[in-house]
């Protein structure tokens, strides 16, 4: 028998039992045992199914909320990086900010600006611009993004990769495991370029991820570069 004090409390607040899933499961199981093995309790089966559906719905809600917070955090991150990118007053400071403040804000391990040019990459005027700038021969951007395959080039390409050479990443090539490649159009009569972000984490950039924020960042970067080049 239930103690009188406990019985009085349950009668006074029956919702405390209804809100406890473990207690309700135990009561349903006891009821099924009391009815015997020849009787199927459809109410218990229906309740189990509803609980399963509710659990799935709660998991979905948690996933949606987590994704929304992640997207908001990513948007704020890109906005901060863009403001930092717009601060410099000279092209040298602009490139320097890419490899310091902007790189840290975007939480990547390497940033490279690839410019196709017929000019010699060993030109002293280019070397003084720092390691962020990588001068390549015409056609390098399309070849690097496509990787020798006959595919259409998207504005932003995300992939997991182990660099085949250290030409682009230099001494960091040994631990770059994923990268984001953004094609840049500098206008009519100019060779294309590419903004590269490399990460040590192989899961930071994957083909299944969305590219809207990176495409927006690349669009602002592209327009900023056009002003510097003019």
N, C-alpha and C positions, 0 to 999 in steps of 0.2 A: 504493500500500500504506500501511496505517496504521503509524505509528511504533511500535516495540515497547513503548516506555514508555507511550504512550497506550493501546495495546492491552491491556497488563497492567492498567492502572488501570480500564478499562472491564469487563474480565473480573472483577476483584476487587469492583467495585461497579456491577453492571448496573442497579440501581434508579435510579441517577443519570440514565440515559437514559430510563427509563420515566416518571420524574417531570417530564421536560422536554417540554412539549407541542410546542414548535417542532421539536425534534429528532425526535420521533415522527412528526410530520406529514411531515417531509422524508424519513424512512425509508419511510413508506407510499407517498409519491409516487414515490420511486425504485423501489420494488417494483412499482408499477403500470406504470411505464415499461418495466421489465425483462420483464413478462409480455406486453406488446404491447397494441394497441388492441382486439383481438378478444376479450379476456378481461375480465370484470367482477369486480372484487375485492369480494365482498359483505362481507368483514370490514372493509374500509376504509369502505364506506358505512355499515355499522352503527356503526363507531367515530365517524364524523362526526355521526351522529344522536345518539349518546350524549353527545358533547361539547356539542352544541347544547342538549340537555335539561339537562345539568349546568350550563351557563352560565345558562339560564333559572332553574333552581332556586337557584343562588347569588344571582342578582339578586333573586329573591323573598325569600330569607332576609335579604339586606341591607335590603330595604324594610321587612320585618316588624320587624327589630331597630331600624331608624331610627325607625319609628312608635312602637315601645314606649318608646324613650328620650324621644321627643317628648312622648308622653302622660304619662310620669313627670315630666318637667320642667314640663309644664303643670299637673299636679296639685300639685306642690310650690309652684308660683307662686301658684296660687289659695289654697292653705292659708296662705301667708305674708300674702297680701292680707287674708284673713279675720281673722287674728290682729291685724293692724294696724287693721282696722276695729272690732274689739272693744275696743281699748285706751282710746279717749276716754271721759271721764266726763261731758261735757256735749254737748248736741245741736250746738252751734256747733263744737266741736272735732271731732265726728263728721263733719260736712259738710266741714270743713277737711281732714281726713285723706283724704277721698275725692278731693279735687283735688290732693293732694300725694303722700303715701306710697303709698296704694292705687293711684293712677293710675300712678305710676312702677313699682311692682312688677308690675302687669299689662301694662306696656309699651304703654299706649294714650296718645293725645295729648289726649284730652278726656273728661271724665266729667260727666254731668248727671243730677240727680235731678229727675224731673218729678212734680209733685203737682197733681192736679186740685183746684180749689177755687173756691168762689163769692166768695172774698175777693179784694179788689183786689191785684194783683201789686205795685203801687207803695206798698203799706203799709210804713212805716218798719221795722216789726218783721220783715218779710220781707226787705227790702233788706239788712239788716245780717247776714243769714245767708250772704252771699257769692254768687258767680256760679255755684257748683255747683247751687244750688237754682233750678229753673225752675217757676214757678206758672202753670198753664194753666187754661183754661175747661173745664168738664165736657164729656167726649166727645173731648178732644184726643188721648188715648193711643190709642184705637181708630182714630181717623182717621189719625193719623201712621203707625201700624204698617201699616194696610191700604193707605194711599196712595190712597184713593178707590176701591179695588176691593172687591168683595163676596167676601171670603175669610175663612176661619176663622182666628182669632188664636192663634198658638202661644205657649207660655211664653217662648221665646227666638227671636228672629228675627235672622238675620245677612244682611247684604246690602251690595253695592257701590252707592254712591250719591253724587250730587253734590247737596248741600242746595239746595233751591229758594229758600230765604230764610235770613237770618241770625238768625231769631227764636230758635232753640234754641241754636245754637252761638256766637252773637255774632260777634265779630271773627275767630274761628277757622273760620267756615263756609267761607271761601274755599279752604281746603286739606283739608277732611275728605272722604275718598274711600270710606270704608267704615265701617259702624257695626253695633253689636250692641245690640238692643233687648230688654229683659227686662221683661215685665209684672209688676206688683206688686199683690198683693191684701192690703189692710190690715185686712180683717175686715168683719164685717157692719155696715152703716150708714155705712161710710166710702167715699169716692170712690177709684177705683183710682189707681195711680201707675206710673211707668216709670223704670227705670235705663238710661241710655244711655251707651255707650262709643263714642267716635269715634276713627278712626285716619287718618293721612295716607296710609298704605300701602293701595292699593285691593285688595290681596290678603290683608290681615290678617283680614277677616271676609267670608266667602263663604257662599252658601246651601248649598253641598255639605259644609261642615264640620259636625262633631258639636257638639252643644250641651249635653252632659251636665255638663261642668265649669261652664259659665256658668249653667246651671239650678240647680246646687248653690249656687253663689255667690249667685245671686238669692234662693234660698230662705233662706239665712242672713241676707242683707240684709233681706229682707221681715220676718222674725221680729224682727230688731233694731229695725227701724222701728216695728213694732207696740208695742214697749215704750216707745220715745220718744214715740209719739203718745198713749199712755195716761197 
